[in-house]
């Protein structure tokens, strides 16, 4: 098999043909494939896969997202990415998502965990939750936690972040939390422990619960340089649409233009829109000792994107009265 200039190949095929362990130089390309359905070969070199061994000529063949270089080959128009529209991973994924909404799965999970009185154990900066195999499947469908490999066959162990665990404990009231064998009967003790481990936990949990209550699925955004990435549905069905940064009045993030440019450019390079969540409230003093303080916090959503020069093409008529859009009135979600 060979791949030549102008060939469109699936991202999954790239990961198969170019194993990371065989050529470490391909690691950045393989990371890129996680966020694009199709890529385009834009080098005249050929890659050959024969007799189970990978051979390629030098220099390294270049792979770029198809949407970013649509003008390279004018003979066949290329598909353009719509950054604000959901990018479903396979045909029929949208129909599956509509048939199985996240809200329905969360309700089933809430009922199941409450019936079995499931309990999670605080461990450093995570919570370990032992559940039945059916509950582990429900947690995965709702995108809570990650499965921990274990030799135990009866129970499944799920590792939850502080935000995920406290959301299940405080908002959904379907799990209990224990510390060193002692069950923390109310949310106050759990809140104080998590806040002692992470002083910024109140701000991050408010942002997390704000989007979760709107049925957005959140995962860690560490690999994208942000706090969270937001999915419309399960990550197996759709790519994440937003890279989320959490800020407060005391935060020094995005204070200079260079930081904003970097964050927007990085989000755009992986086909995501940068969403900032400004959590307003008093994050110091006695007010933070109880989780009820969350009711006094407000969250302001704001998307930040690059200005496109295509909006002012010369072949378009310029109106004498320009339209001005107030950013504060834009609906981000």
N, C-alpha and C positions, 0 to 999 in steps of 0.2 A: 504494500500500500504506500502511496506517496501523497504528499500534500504540496500543492503548488500555489503560486501567487494567485490571489483571487478566490481561493477555495474557502467556503464557509464551513466550519466544523463546530460541533457542539462542545460546550465546556466540559461535559462529562467525558467525552472522547479524548480531550486534551489530557485530563488527569490519568486516563488509562494508557495512552500512548507515551506520555512523558512522565514516568514515575519520578517522584521527588528524590527517592533514594539513589536512583541511577545517575542523576545529574543535578547536583545541588544548585547549579546556576539557574535552574528553571524554577526555583522556589518562588520568586516574585511573580512569575507568570501563573503558577498554580494557585497562589493566593488570589490573584486577580480573577481567576475563573469562578470563584465562589459567588461573584456578584454579576455575572453575565451569562445569558443563555447561550449565546453564540459568539465566536471569535473569528477573525479573519486572518489568513496567512498573508502577510505583506512583504515577504522576502522572496527573491527569485530562487533561493536554494530549495532543494527537495529534502524531505525526510523519508527515510525508508525503514520499514519495520519488516524484518525477515528473520526466519529461523529463531524467533524468540529473542533476538538481540536488537537493541536500538542503535542505529548508526545515523549520524548526521554530519553534514559538511560544515566547515567553519567559514565565516563567522556564524554565531548562534542565530538561528532563525527567529524572527521577531513575530510575535503574536499581539494583536491589538484588538480591543473591543470593536465589533463591527460598526456600532453606532458612531464611534468617534472619528471614523475615516470614511464616511459614506461617499465623499467626493473623489476618492482615489480611483475608483473604477466607475466611469460614467455609463458604461454599457449596460449595467444592471443596477438599478436603484437599490440601495440598502435600507434596511429597516431602521427607523429612528427611535431612540428611547424617549418615552414620555416620563419625565422625572416626577410628575405629580400623579400619574396613573399607576395602579398596581401592576406589577410585572409577575404574572403567574408563571410557575416553573414548568408546567406541562399542560397539554390540552386536557380540558376537563377539570382542572384544579379549581377554577372559579365556581363551577357547578357543585363540586364537592364541598367547598367552603360555605356556599349558600345553604346546602343541605345539612351541614353540621356546624352551626355557628358556635363560636367560642363561648358565648354566654350560656348556651345549653350545656356544654361540657363542664363549665365551671359549676353550674347548679348541681349536676350529677356528682361531681367531685366533692362538693361541700356536704351533700347528704351522706355520701359514702364514708368520708372521714369522720363526720360527727357521730355516725352510728357505731363505729368501731372505737371511738374515743382515742384516736391516734395521737401519739405523743412524740415530739421531736426533742433531741438532746443538743444543748448548746455546746459547740466545740470551737473554741477560738473565735474566728470571724464567720463561722458557718453554723448551720443547724442540720443534724443528721436525723432523718425521719425513716422509721421502719414501717413498711406498708405491705399489704397483700399484693400479689402480682397484678390483679385486676385494678387495684388502686394506683399502682405504678404506671399502668397504661393510661389511666385517666389523668394522672399528673403530667405525663408526657403530652397528651392531647391538649391540655391546658397550658403547656409550656411553663411548668413550675419545676425548678430544680433540674439536677442531672443525676443519672443513674450511676451509682458507685458499684464497681465490679466486686462481687463477693462470692465466696464458696457456699454460702448459705442458700439452700434451695427453697425453704418455706417462705422466708421474708425477702423483700427487696429493699435496698437502702438507697435513699434519695438525699443528695446534698443540696440544701437550700441556702440561698443568700439571706442576709438579714432582712432585706426588703421583702423577699418572697415569703419567708417564714412569718414575719410579723403581719403581713397581709392575710395569710391564712389564719393566723391566731387572733388578730385584733379585728380585722374587717369582716372576714367570713366566719370567724368563731367556730372553726371546724377541727383545729388541732390544739393540743396542749404543749407547753414548753417546759422542759425540766433542765436543771443545772446540778451536776454532780449527784444525781439520784434524787434530788428534791424537786417536786413539781411546783412550778411557779403559778400559783392559783389565779392571779390576775395579770392583766397586761402591764401594770405599773412596774413590777419587778423585771419583767422581760425588757421593757422600754429602757429602764435605767441601766441594765447590763449592756444592751446594745449601744446605748449612747456613750457609756464609759469606754467601750472598745473603739467606737467611731464617733467622734464629736459631731461630725456633719451628718450623722444618721437621720435626725429629724427632717432636715431639708431634703435629703435624697428620698426618704420614704414618702414624704408629701408629694414629690414629683412622680415617684413610681406609682403610688396609689391613684394619683390624678389621672394618669393615662390608663391604668388597669381598669378603673371603674368605667372607662369609656370603651372597654373591651379591646384595647390595643394590647398586643403581646410584646413584652419587653425582654430583651436579652442584654448581656453585658456588651458594651461597645468598646472595650479595651483595645481590640485590634484595629479599630478605626480612629482611635484617639479621642473618643467621646465617652460619655457616661453610660448611655444605653443606645440600642438600636430598636426601632419600633416597627413591628410587623402588623399588617392588617389581619392576618390569620396565622396559622401554624407555619413555621419556617420551611417545612417540607412542601408547602403548597405555593408560597409566594415569597419574593425577595423583600427585604426590609425597605421601607420607604423613607424613613427619617433616621438621621443620626441626632441624638438628643444630648444637649449640654444643660446641666442644672446650675443655676446661678442664684445668688441672693445679693442683697445690698452690700454685704460685707465681702463678697467675692471679688477677686482681682482678675478674673478671667474675662477675655475679650475686651480689655480696657484700651488696647491700642489697635490701630488699623491692621498692623501686620498679623496680629493674632486672628483677627476676623478673616483676613484674606486666606490665611493658612487653613483655618477650620472650614471655610466655604469651599476652597479648592480641593481639600482632601475629601469632603463629603461628595462633591461633584464628580470626582474621579472614580468613585464607587457607586455612582448613580443613586445618590441619596440627597434629600433635602435637609439642610441643617435646621433643626428645631431647638430653640432655646426656651427653657422653662424658668421664668423668674419667680422664685418663691419669696413672697413678701411676708414678713413677720419678725418678731423679736426672737433671735436665736441665742440670746444670752440671759443669764439670771434665773430667777425662780420659775419663770413661765414654762421652762422646758422639763420640769420634773415630772409632769404628768402627760400621758399621751393625748389627753383631751385638748392640749394646746394646738393640736393639728387643726381643730375647727376654726382657730383664729388665723390660720395661714391662708393666703390666697395665691393662686398660680396664674401667671400671665404667659400666654403662649405667643411665640413670635418666630416666624420663619425668616431666614436670611439666605438670599440667593444672589448670584452674580447678574449684573445687568447685561443683556444680550444686545449687541449692536444691530442684530437683525430686526429689532423693533423699530428702527429708524432707517430703513432702506431708502435709497434715493428715488426708486421707482414708485414710491407711495406718496400720495398727496399729503402735505403737511397742513393740519388744521390751524387756523389762526388762533383758536383758543385751545390750549393744551389741557388734557385731562390730568388731574393730580390725584393720586391715590394715597389715602391716609393709611400708613402701615398698621396703625393701631386698630383699624376696622377690619383688617383682613382676617378671614377664618382660616386657621391653619389646619384644623382637623375636622 
